[in-house]
């Protein structure tokens, strides 16, 4: 069980529970700190999201690239504290970020945010949509969050990329297979610590 079609078939068979945005966040918070050594795994696949409430994203959307980057730098102490708390709790934090090339303006901005997190201990891996398709099969990839052995969430968004809740699965086979799926993508990708200076650092400011 490792391809996209197999994962979709498994989730279709599993007993998923659709959660609205507020219920999803509450459910996530309730489970997060007990996820144990299997840790946190995240797969991000969309090329544009709405990040309302994030001051750096709002500056980026407003066309002020330098302010956007400055706000990311200012957030570094908070990022360090958050990831240090995870490390002290023994929770590994891993993210696979799928990108389409040429990069969308949003992805260029987000990779600056993820670079700040990666330097503080979040293990971020980047792979192209072609690499992902070669590994797990063609087709739109889901956005997934896996909390140890506790649960897997398929994250939903509106057509404009705004958060729209999630479907939660807690059957052991579904959680294990989703974690293995994200792990494979994370493993095949390039570490952000090498991807960022090679592909992102020298780019001109994007136009949102």
Long-range contacts (C-beta under 8 A, 24 or more apart in sequence): 1-177, 1-180, 2-136, 2-180, 2-181, 2-184, 3-136, 3-137, 4-136, 4-137, 4-138, 4-139, 4-141, 5-137, 5-139, 6-177, 7-136, 7-142, 7-177, 7-178, 7-181, 8-142, 10-173, 10-174, 10-177, 11-154, 11-167, 11-169, 11-174, 11-178, 14-169, 14-171, 14-173, 14-174, 15-169, 15-171, 16-154, 16-167, 16-168, 16-169, 17-167, 17-168, 17-169, 18-165, 18-166, 18-167, 19-153, 19-165, 19-166, 19-167, 19-168, 20-165, 21-163, 21-164, 21-165, 23-165, 24-153, 24-165, 24-166, 24-168, 27-151, 27-168, 28-145, 28-147, 28-153, 31-147, 31-150, 31-151, 32-147, 33-89, 33-91, 34-148, 34-150, 35-91, 35-147, 35-148, 35-149, 35-150, 36-90, 36-91, 36-148, 36-149, 37-90, 37-92, 37-148, 38-148, 38-149, 38-179, 39-91, 39-92, 39-93, 39-94, 39-148, 40-86, 40-91, 40-92, 40-93, 40-94, 40-145, 40-146, 40-147, 40-148, 41-94, 41-95, 41-96, 41-144, 41-145, 41-146, 41-179, 41-182, 41-183, 41-186, 42-94, 42-95, 42-96, 42-144, 42-145, 42-146, 42-182, 43-95, 43-96, 43-98, 43-141, 43-142, 43-143, 43-144, 43-145, 43-181, 43-182, 43-185, 44-95, 44-96, 44-97, 44-98, 44-143, 45-98, 45-132, 45-140, 45-141, 45-142, 45-143, 46-143, 46-157, 46-161, 47-99, 47-100, 47-104, 47-106, 47-107, 48-104, 48-106, 48-107, 48-161, 49-106, 49-110, 49-157, 49-161, 49-162, 50-158, 50-160, 50-161, 50-162, 50-163, 52-162, 56-109, 56-113, 57-109, 60-105, 60-109, 60-206, 60-208, 61-208, 63-207, 63-208, 65-205, 65-206, 66-205, 68-109, 68-112, 69-112, 72-112, 72-113, 72-116, 73-116, 75-116, 76-116, 76-120, 79-116, 79-117, 79-120, 80-120, 82-120, 83-117, 83-120, 83-121, 83-122, 84-120, 84-121, 86-121, 87-121, 92-123, 93-121, 93-122, 93-123, 94-122, 94-123, 94-124, 94-125, 94-182, 94-183, 94-186, 95-122, 95-123, 95-124, 95-125, 95-186, 96-125, 96-127, 96-182, 96-185, 96-186, 96-189, 97-124, 97-125, 97-126, 97-127, 97-189, 97-192, 98-127, 98-128, 98-129, 98-132, 98-141, 98-185, 99-126, 99-127, 99-128, 99-129, 100-128, 100-129, 101-128, 103-200, 103-203, 103-206, 105-206, 105-207, 105-208, 106-208, 108-200, 108-203, 108-206, 109-206, 109-208, 111-192, 111-195, 111-196, 111-200, 112-200, 114-192, 115-192, 115-196, 115-200, 118-191, 118-192, 118-193, 118-196, 119-193, 123-186, 123-191, 124-191, 124-192, 125-185, 125-186, 125-187, 125-188, 125-189, 125-190, 125-191, 125-192, 126-189, 126-190, 126-191, 126-192, 126-195, 127-185, 127-188, 127-189, 127-190, 131-188, 131-189, 132-185, 132-188, 135-184, 135-185, 135-188, 136-181, 136-184, 136-185, 144-178, 144-181, 144-182, 146-175, 146-178, 146-179, 146-182, 149-175, 149-176, 150-175, 151-175, 152-178, 152-179
